[in-house]
């Protein structure tokens, strides 16, 4: 399929802006160039939105809790934003999390994990696991059902969701019911065809991925271990998953390969590819129709998976 016209318009606008490529910037400069929030769509009203801080080994972890209704207990999604482990935060994910909460009926807990290079691997993974464990252990405090907790995220956040699922399996808890993985970055050693075909001119470039990897996991030996590249792990015993991929994304092949490996390991997994879409489309629902469709699909999958 050709590149979606709305995606092409977005890419053309970036090219016309004349800004320096992300990989040529210092992390602080890159963080200052966050995309306008309205690109994600309208700021939907939610029944309750609360900022909290919960304990982690590296200090208090900020989270934002989106409660779609007063009913209790509700199923929950612990969500990790993208940004290559270097960029992003609660505000970047805010409008997407509002939509997911409203459409799925889940309490969404968005986690502001520590970023690299100030905090390299395993800081983000540790925060993600600590936050998920805390939500499960204090489910009543969050008004959620401890038996209906999912983890999810986009790109680097998808990586963290998988790592949390692996750690929870190996540690004997918390019990997780579902994985929502949006173009997840699960293999730092990937050399698949999509990594070559979409290495340039499709938003996420090879140079940018190297920039992210060098900040988060600079030691090559770390990049093959399962808490960095979870596609290298034994996947048996993980919770069911939905993997969303974008056709014109370097991460496409590894996300789809991860879904196949889940199935081979006996885990129920579904993959859905969005034709003509680019990396980050899930967070561009304000300007790309496919982003709104994908959020609706993700919310429907959560609703189905997290129903007693």
C-alpha positions in Angstrom: 0.0 0.0 0.0 1.2 3.6 -0.6 1.8 6.0 2.2 -1.5 7.3 3.6 -2.1 10.8 2.2 -2.7 12.2 5.7 0.6 10.7 6.9 2.4 12.1 3.8 1.0 15.6 4.6 2.3 15.3 8.2 5.7 14.2 7.0 5.8 17.0 4.4 5.1 19.5 7.1 7.9 18.2 9.2 10.3 18.4 6.2 9.2 21.9 5.3 9.8 23.1 8.9 13.5 23.0 8.4 14.3 21.8 11.9 17.4 19.8 12.7 16.9 16.0 12.8 16.3 14.6 16.2 19.5 12.6 16.3 21.5 15.8 16.0 20.0 17.4 19.1 20.8 17.1 22.8 18.1 15.3 24.8 17.0 18.6 26.4 16.7 20.2 23.0 14.7 17.3 21.7 12.4 17.4 24.7 11.7 21.1 24.1 10.4 20.3 20.6 7.4 18.1 21.7 4.6 17.8 19.2 1.6 20.0 19.8 -0.9 18.1 21.9 -3.8 18.9 19.6 -2.3 16.5 17.0 -3.6 13.7 19.2 -7.2 15.0 19.0 -9.5 16.8 21.4 -8.9 16.8 25.1 -11.8 14.6 26.0 -13.4 15.2 29.4 -13.0 12.3 31.8 -15.0 11.6 34.9 -11.9 12.0 37.1 -8.2 12.8 36.4 -5.8 12.6 39.3 -2.0 13.1 39.5 -0.4 10.9 42.1 3.1 9.8 43.1 3.8 6.2 44.0 6.9 4.7 45.5 9.7 3.1 43.4 13.2 2.0 44.0 14.5 5.1 42.4 12.2 7.5 44.3 8.6 8.5 43.8 7.1 7.8 40.4 4.5 10.3 39.0 1.4 8.8 37.6 -1.8 10.2 36.1 -5.0 8.3 36.8 -7.9 8.5 34.4 -11.2 7.2 35.7 -14.0 7.0 33.1 -16.9 6.6 35.6 -17.7 6.5 39.3 -18.3 2.8 39.1 -15.9 0.6 41.2 -14.0 -1.6 40.8 -13.2 -1.2 37.1 -10.6 -3.0 35.0 -7.3 -1.1 34.6 -4.7 -0.4 32.0 -1.2 0.6 33.2 0.1 2.6 30.3 3.7 3.5 29.3 4.3 6.3 26.8 6.6 6.2 23.9 9.6 8.4 23.1 12.5 6.1 22.8 13.2 6.0 26.6 14.5 9.6 26.2 11.4 11.7 25.4 7.8 12.0 26.5 5.9 12.2 29.7 2.4 12.4 31.2 1.4 15.4 29.1 2.5 13.8 25.8 0.2 10.8 26.5 -2.6 12.7 28.1 -5.1 13.0 25.2 -4.5 9.4 24.1 -5.0 8.1 27.6 -8.3 10.1 27.9 -9.6 8.5 24.8 -8.5 5.0 25.9 -10.2 5.4 29.3 -13.5 6.7 27.8 -13.6 4.2 25.0 -12.6 1.1 27.0 -14.2 1.8 30.3 -10.9 1.1 32.0 -9.1 3.1 34.6 -5.9 4.2 32.8 -2.8 4.7 34.9 -0.2 6.6 32.9 3.3 6.2 34.3 6.0 8.9 34.1 9.0 6.6 34.3 12.6 7.9 34.5 14.2 8.9 31.2 17.6 8.3 29.6 20.4 9.4 29.4 20.0 10.8 32.9 18.7 7.4 33.9 19.8 4.5 31.7 18.6 1.0 31.6 17.2 -0.5 33.8 15.7 2.6 35.4 12.6 2.8 33.1 12.0 -0.9 33.3 12.3 -0.8 37.1 9.8 2.1 37.4 7.4 0.4 35.0 7.4 -2.8 37.1 7.2 -1.0 40.4 4.3 1.1 39.3 2.4 -1.9 38.0 3.1 -3.9 41.1 1.9 -1.0 43.3 -1.3 -0.6 41.4 -2.0 -4.3 41.8 -1.2 -4.3 45.5 -3.3 -1.2 46.1 -6.1 -2.1 43.7 -8.8 -1.0 46.1 -7.2 2.4 46.5 -7.3 2.9 42.8 -10.8 1.5 42.5 -9.7 -1.3 40.1 -10.2 -5.0 39.9 -6.9 -6.7 40.7 -7.8 -9.6 38.4 -8.4 -7.4 35.5 -5.2 -5.4 35.0 -3.5 -4.9 31.6 -0.2 -3.4 30.7 0.3 -1.4 27.4 2.2 1.2 25.6 3.4 2.5 22.4 7.0 2.1 20.9 9.4 2.2 23.9 6.3 2.0 26.1 5.3 -1.2 24.4 8.8 -2.5 25.2 8.2 -1.7 28.9 4.8 -3.3 28.9 6.4 -6.6 27.6 9.2 -6.4 30.1 6.7 -5.9 32.9 4.8 -8.9 31.8 8.0 -11.0 31.7 9.1 -9.8 35.1 5.7 -10.4 36.6 5.6 -13.9 35.2 9.1 -14.7 36.6 8.4 -13.1 40.0 5.0 -14.8 40.4 3.0 -11.6 40.2 1.4 -9.3 39.8 -1.1 -11.3 37.7 -1.7 -9.5 34.4 -4.7 -10.1 32.1 -3.6 -8.6 28.8 -0.9 -6.8 26.8 -1.8 -3.9 24.6 1.3 -3.3 22.4 1.3 -0.4 19.9 4.2 -0.7 17.4 6.4 -2.1 20.2 10.2 -1.8 20.1 11.0 -5.3 21.3 14.4 -6.0 19.5 17.3 -3.7 19.7 19.2 -6.1 17.4 16.6 -6.2 14.6 17.8 -6.2 11.0 14.5 -7.1 9.4 13.3 -5.8 6.0 11.1 -3.1 7.4 14.1 -1.7 9.3 15.8 -1.2 6.0 12.8 -0.2 3.9 11.7 2.5 6.2 15.0 3.6 7.6 14.5 7.2 6.4 11.8 9.7 5.5 9.0 8.0 7.5 9.3 9.8 10.8 11.2 7.2 12.9 14.6 6.9 11.2 17.6 4.5 11.7 19.7 7.4 13.0 17.0 8.3 15.6 16.7 4.7 16.8 20.5 4.6 17.2 20.3 7.9 19.2 17.6 6.4 21.4 19.5 3.1 21.9 22.8 4.8 22.7 21.2 6.9 25.4 19.1 4.1 27.0 21.3 1.0 26.6 24.8 2.1 25.4 26.4 -1.2 26.2 26.0 -3.6 23.3 25.9 -6.6 25.6 22.8 -5.2 27.3 20.9 -5.0 24.0 20.5 -8.7 23.7 19.2 -9.4 27.1 15.4 -9.9 27.6 14.8 -6.8 29.7 16.0 -4.6 26.8 15.1 -6.8 23.8 12.2 -8.9 25.1 11.9 -10.7 21.7 14.9 -12.7 22.9 13.0 -14.0 25.9 11.1 -17.2 26.5 7.5 -16.0 26.0 5.6 -18.9 27.5 3.1 -18.0 30.2 2.7 -14.4 29.2 -0.8 -12.8 29.1 -2.8 -12.6 25.9 -1.8 -9.7 23.6 -3.0 -7.4 20.8 -0.1 -6.1 18.7 -0.8 -3.1 16.5 1.7 -2.3 13.8 2.1 0.4 11.1 2.9 -0.6 7.6 5.4 2.2 6.9 7.3 1.8 10.2 10.8 0.3 10.8 9.4 -1.5 13.8 6.7 -3.2 11.8 8.4 -6.6 11.3 9.7 -7.0 14.8 6.2 -6.3 16.3 4.6 -8.9 14.0 7.4 -11.4 14.7 6.8 -10.9 18.4 3.1 -11.7 18.0 4.0 -14.9 16.0 6.5 -15.9 18.7 3.8 -15.5 21.4 1.5 -17.8 19.4 4.3 -20.3 19.0 4.8 -20.2 22.8 1.1 -21.0 23.4 0.0 -17.4 24.1 -3.2 -16.0 22.5 -2.1 -13.1 20.4 -3.6 -11.0 17.6 -1.7 -8.7 15.3 -3.3 -5.9 13.3 -1.4 -4.0 10.7 -2.6 -0.5 9.6 -1.9 0.0 5.9 -0.2 3.2 4.9 0.4 4.3 8.5 3.7 5.5 10.0 5.2 5.2 13.4 3.5 7.5 15.9 0.1 7.4 14.0 -1.6 6.1 17.2 -0.9 9.5 18.8 -2.0 11.6 15.8 -5.7 11.0 15.9 -6.3 14.7 15.5 -5.0 14.7 12.0 -4.8 11.1 10.9 -8.0 9.0 10.7 -6.1 5.8 11.2 -5.0 7.0 14.6 -8.6 7.3 15.7 -9.4 3.9 14.3 -6.5 2.3 16.1 -7.5 3.8 19.4 -11.1 2.5 19.0 -9.7 -0.9 18.1 -7.4 -0.9 21.1 -10.2 0.1 23.4 -12.5 -2.6 22.1 -9.8 -5.2 22.6 -9.3 -4.0 26.2 -13.1 -4.1 26.8 -13.3 -7.7 25.6 -10.2 -8.9 27.4 -10.9 -7.3 30.7 -14.5 -8.5 31.2 -15.3 -11.1 33.8 
